Amino acid sequence: MNSEPTTALITGANKGLGLEAARRLGELGWTIFLGSRDEGRGQAAADKLAAGGARVVMVPLDVTSDESVTGAARLVREHTDRLDVLINNAGAPGRALHPAEATADEIHSVYDTNVFGPIRVTKAFLPLLQAAEHPRVVMVSSGAGSFAVVTDPDQPVSQMHELAYSSSKAALNMLAVRYAQALPEIKFNVATPGEIANRTFAATDMNNHTGQLTVTEGTDSIIRLATLGADGPTGTFIDRLGPAAW
Ligand SMILES: NC(=O)c1ccc[n+]([C@@H]2O[C@H](COP(=O)([O-])OP(=O)(O)OC[C@H]3O[C@@H](n4cnc5c(N)ncnc54)[C@H](OP(=O)(O)O)[C@@H]3O)[C@@H](O)[C@H]2O)c1
């Protein structure tokens, strides 16, 4: 058994749910690689967690840049020879344009963060993940990425007309399933931060703090998947309350 602290990289961890996940996993004694596309904001967040006793390394990481992702993998490798947990959390909401107004360019920029970003990061960190005893990847998705939720007339999202965000998260869900099938030695699971049945989500900058849940509540599903034991599932989708419908 490896007695070294568990290591986790979280993308977009300078604020919101990523920062709260970093705080909670840091409290468990894990070594946190805190990804942030802005070095100043990332370092400020890392310093705050370190002042609270966490073992944390700030990693400059813009998920839309191959160069940045390669540099991040190089930096993490300087600190560890394995990565136990990767949390693909960084996300962009897009401009919520009506489908009649949406353009491929606008959608492309959202996909660059929400879909191509997790692919870039997962690919770059695969060797470090594969060197871990029981590696886990958590994809931070959304109820808006669920066909079951979006086609339920009782869900508010069914009345919110946009293309980019919901379809990017649906693509992310499929990525997780396909990775899980192809790489059984790594657990790939999907978390949505809200409670689908209660139509609630977590208050963060992304929703102008209109969410009903705290960031601690919003990270419950993420923490559950990040801390799965070796006998835990792969290829699943959960919210705070339990299994979520695809
Ligand atoms: N809040 C909810 O209830 C809720 C519900 C469903 C899904 N989610 C998902 O949860 C995740 C976290 O969102 P949040 O609510 O915590 O929102 P947030 O507070 O706005 O945080 C988003 C994070 O993503 C980072 N980010 C954006 N583009 C990036 C890029 N290209 N490279 C690296 N980092 C980037 C942001 O960095 P900057 O500070 O530099 O912008 C920020 O750290 C997202 O994937 C979101 O879609 C949240």
The ligand as an ORCA input file, in Angstrom:
! r2SCAN-3c Opt
* xyz 0 1
  N     -23.079     26.051     -9.484
  C     -23.819     25.005     -9.806
  O     -24.788     24.631     -9.119
  C     -23.503     24.197    -11.024
  C     -24.549     23.463    -11.602
  C     -24.248     22.649    -12.685
  C     -22.940     22.545    -13.122
  N     -21.953     23.285    -12.545
  C     -20.585     23.115    -13.046
  O     -19.683     23.181    -11.956
  C     -18.395     23.619    -12.426
  C     -17.892     24.741    -11.529
  O     -18.747     25.864    -11.693
  P     -19.046     26.920    -10.519
  O     -20.492     26.904    -10.296
  O     -18.105     26.715     -9.395
  O     -18.721     28.286    -11.306
  P     -17.609     29.417    -11.112
  O     -17.570     29.868     -9.697
  O     -17.888     30.405    -12.186
  O     -16.237     28.660    -11.406
  C     -15.865     28.265    -12.706
  C     -14.384     27.960    -12.658
  O     -13.989     27.496    -13.965
  C     -12.832     28.240    -14.324
  N     -12.608     28.290    -15.765
  C     -13.425     28.774    -16.744
  N     -12.825     28.671    -17.942
  C     -11.617     28.092    -17.715
  C     -10.528     27.717    -18.526
  N     -10.528     27.931    -19.863
  N      -9.442     27.133    -17.958
  C      -9.394     26.922    -16.627
  N     -10.383     27.283    -15.786
  C     -11.476     27.859    -16.337
  C     -13.069     29.618    -13.743
  O     -11.867     30.380    -13.734
  P     -11.879     32.021    -13.723
  O     -12.100     32.421    -12.300
  O     -10.531     32.344    -14.260
  O     -13.006     32.445    -14.629
  C     -13.553     29.202    -12.365
  O     -12.456     28.856    -11.544
  C     -18.613     24.025    -13.901
  O     -18.166     22.973    -14.731
  C     -20.125     24.196    -13.987
  O     -20.591     24.010    -15.310
  C     -22.217     24.122    -11.513
*
